[in-house]
Amino acid sequence: MNSPLYGKIRVSQRYKGASHKGIDLVGVDSKEIHSTVDGIVEAARWDMQSGSSGIDTSYGMGQYVRIRAEDTDYRHYFAHMSQILVTAGQRVKRGAVIGIEGSTGNATGSHVHYEIRRTTRNTTFLNVSELSGIPNQLGTYEQEETDISDPALEEAKRVVQEKAGLNDNTMVYLQSYRFGEELIRKLAAAMAEQV
Ligand SMILES: [Zn+2]
């Protein structure tokens, strides 16, 4: 499956079509929200009622991120974040940390509302469970490590470790840092430019 939360996750609300257009997930092991696709961040902000000027922190999706998957029109929504860690216009890879789970907006407890739409209109929602492989059933599941391995990240790790002459322990330490994976990608890109 392709879940925005890694490790153990709990499905706290099923996808129900028009009456619940996404699936609600609670991170048991980690509250970090990862992009499920390579794409462009189209929105990273508070959800706003159209016509309203001020921020209502208990409205709709709360702090949310919308990513358009590369080469498609599909929009992936990650809602109710306590913290947003990307900005609109940014290109992200699958697996990148884009925010932290929270309960902003219309939410009673901490969870990620994960929704996929064909356009930005809220009538074009798709079956997120089918597309992501996350079971549409309340319960606790595990995002397997093998499902989330990213070839580009693996290559970046190899480049950084080799060129900087780092040992395995240092690499583990780097990755355990919250933005470690992004740092490794940036270092690898910088090292590639130096040649
Ligand atoms: Zn929801």
Residues whose N, C-alpha, C, O or C-beta is under 5 A from the ligand:
A	BS01	ZN	G22 I23 D24 H113
